């Protein structure tokens, strides 16, 4: 990773995060005012779920930006992995929030007068430049595998790529056994225990080299989810320890996010099987 790219990815993450609030307040006001079937659409569970998901994504994206900014302020020599994860998460979260926000506004959100359609178009580039999210996911996964070459018995070469026996499967998802329990606010101990789940959901598998990138994406997503949970727990714990007015609301956002990640990581990933069938491999 070049130095210019390392400097640009935090900016890309921050720009994505700053664009997200353009959608939050407009949708909440619209949901409270728009009447359908005799009551405000904000009373319907489907709309409430969208708003809650948008709020969670904004909260975690901000937490990532805060942690990454702190690392840079402390002059840490290496923050490229955190920058890559933040860029991936922020750009995709911003796009999801924009898409759901326009969906709540309906046809009004699609109109030029709202200004939201321009923000959505502007957001699209963040998943492409400064390293596409697909390439950055490979970087995140292979960085972890490179650091674990000793566990793989010396099989991995640079960036974890196999160097000798091409028929030998590669084991992925080695658990560390580490948690954040004891490091967070007591009210968030149950969530701290879930931080291991995304990585442990990938452990123990044999990785045929022919479908390497399918599994690397899953490893990267596990790393991204783990980091997202960690920064959310850090932010919510600090708020609870300080007794700030938003503490209970932030606790609820953090708990909801951790539970959601746990459910997603527990679901089996079979997209690689479908993809290999489509390309005839």
ZIUR-V932028 format. One line per field, one symbol per residue. phi: phi as a letter, one per 20 degrees, with the letter a starting at -180 (. if undefined). psi: psi as a letter, one per 30 degrees, with the letter a starting at -180 (. if undefined). burial: b if it has 24 or more other C-alpha atoms within 12 Angstrom, else e. Layout:
# ZIUR-V932028
phi=???
psi=???
burial=???
This chain:
# ZIUR-V932028
phi=.ffgfffeffffffffffefgfefffffffffefeblnbfffeefffffffffffffffffffffffffffffemffbcffffffffffffffffffffffffffmfffeffffnfffffffffffedelnffffffffffffffffdgffemmffegmmffddffeefdecmffemecdfnddfgfdfffffeffggfffdfneedfffcgfgfffffffffffffffffffffffffffemfgegfffgfffffffffffffffffedffffffffeme
psi=kleeeefeeeeeeeeeeffeffeeeeeeeeefekkkhglkfffkeeeeeeeeeeeeeeeeeeeeeeeeeeeeeghkfjgeeeeeeeeeeeeeeeeeeeeeeeeefbfefflefffeeeeeeefefffelhjlfeeeeeeeefeeeefgeeegggekakggkkfdjffklkklhjlfgklgkfflkefgeeeeffffeeeffflflkjkffhefeeeeeeeeeeeeeeeeeeeeeeeeeeeefhlfgeeeeeeeeeeeeeeeeeeffkkjgeeeeeeeefg.
burial=eeeeebbebbbbbbbbbbbbbbbbebbbebbeeeeeeeeebbeeeebeebbbbbbbbbbbbbbbbbbbbeeeeeeeeebbbbbbbbbbbbbbbbbbbbbbbbbbbeeebeeeeeebbebbeebbebbebbbbbbbbbbbbbbbbbbebbeebeebbeeebbbeeeeeeebbbbbbeeebbeeebbebbbbbbbbbbbbbbbbbeeebeeebbbbbbbbbbbbbbbbbbbbbbbbbbbbbbeeeeeeeeebbbbbbbbbbbbbeebeeeeeebeeeeeeeee
